[in-house]
Structure formats: structure tokens, C-alpha cells
Amino acid sequence: MSLTTTTAILMTIMLCSSWAVVEGQIIRTADVTVTNLLYRHHYLTMHCKSKDDDLGVRVLPKRGSWSWHFVPNFWGTTLFFCAFKWDTSNGLHWFDIYVQKRDQDRCSDCRWIVTQRGPCWYNATSGGYTVCYPFNNNLARLG
Ligand SMILES: *[C@@H]1O[C@H](CO)[C@@H](O)[C@H](O)[C@H]1NC(C)=O
């Protein structure tokens, strides 16, 4: 293949925006979507961060969603963690919403619902939010 053809193919791949070149490697980018599925009419307040990015505080109305797009790192250590609260939550509930080692092979469009019991991951194979986790109320993160 000529260099122009290769470049054109690469450009096309990147325009589809699910791939990126990091340190000379082509890697798959990722989206995380969080949907408020708290029971009754609660607002979900969330604040997500990684080591490098603070995504700010978001308030999702019932059934409201919010997404972000990012490039997981070359070393496989990308981590986004979120603090969640709602009017009856009694403080903050934490969850590691994107753990590259856990998630990169199972989703690039990673979708979650958040309920009072914890977040559930959307399994595209089974077609449901069937993989649920408890919150990890990790006090170390507060420091
Ligand atoms: C997703 O669903 C498929 C089909 O039911 C199942 O085989 C797979 O183990 C599920 N993945 C996870 C992470 O639970």
C-alpha cells in the first residue's frame, strides 16, 4: 500500500473517532455513559475524575444521561472514578466507572445505570444492564 493510501485509511479510522494514535500505537478510544436510574424522583449528582482530568459536577435528572469520550492510555492504567450522591444518600458513594484493565476488552461504548444499590454495566451481548456492582465507599479517595 502506498503511504497516501495508508494515511487515507488511518484518517478514515480516526475520523470515526473510536481509534487514536498514542505513542505510535493505534488504540481504541472509549465512551462512558452514565444514566440516572434511581428509584422515585431523585436527582443524581455525580463528580468523576481521573488522575489527569476533573470532569466537574453533573446533576442528572431522573433517566438523564451524561457521557464523555477519552483515549485510554498506552500502559493500560486509565482509571475514572466517580462520587455519587442523591437527596437520601447519606453522603457520597464511590465507584471506579472505568478501569482500563477491566473494561477495555469488554466495551468501547461503556454504558452504566446508577441505582441506589450501585451501578450496573450494560452487557451488549446479553442486551441488559445485568452486571451490577456495589458502591465502593473507599474513604482513601477522599484524601
Ligand atoms: C455478558 O453476557 C454474555 C451472554 O449472556 C455472557 O456470556 C457474559 O459472561 C456476560 N459478561 C459479563 C461480564 O457478565
The ligand as an SDF file (V2000), in Angstrom:
LIG
                    3D

 14 14  0  0  0  0  0  0  0  0999 V2000
  -22.4320  -10.8580   29.0080 C   0  0  0  0  0  0  0  0  0  0  0  0
  -23.4340  -11.6750   28.5310 O   0  0  0  0  0  0  0  0  0  0  0  0
  -22.9690  -12.8880   27.9130 C   0  0  0  0  0  0  0  0  0  0  0  0
  -24.1700  -13.5920   27.3240 C   0  0  0  0  0  0  0  0  0  0  0  0
  -25.1750  -13.7660   28.2880 O   0  0  0  0  0  0  0  0  0  0  0  0
  -22.2270  -13.7070   28.9650 C   0  0  0  0  0  0  0  0  0  0  0  0
  -21.7290  -14.8780   28.3740 O   0  0  0  0  0  0  0  0  0  0  0  0
  -21.0780  -12.8790   29.5400 C   0  0  0  0  0  0  0  0  0  0  0  0
  -20.4400  -13.5920   30.5720 O   0  0  0  0  0  0  0  0  0  0  0  0
  -21.6060  -11.5650   30.0790 C   0  0  0  0  0  0  0  0  0  0  0  0
  -20.4810  -10.7270   30.5010 N   0  0  0  0  0  0  0  0  0  0  0  0
  -20.2730  -10.3830   31.7800 C   0  0  0  0  0  0  0  0  0  0  0  0
  -19.0890   -9.5160   32.0710 C   0  0  0  0  0  0  0  0  0  0  0  0
  -21.0100  -10.7240   32.6930 O   0  0  0  0  0  0  0  0  0  0  0  0
  1  2  1  0
  1 10  1  0
  2  3  1  0
  3  4  1  0
  3  6  1  0
  4  5  1  0
  6  7  1  0
  6  8  1  0
  8  9  1  0
  8 10  1  0
 10 11  1  0
 11 12  1  0
 12 13  1  0
 12 14  2  0
M  END
$$$$
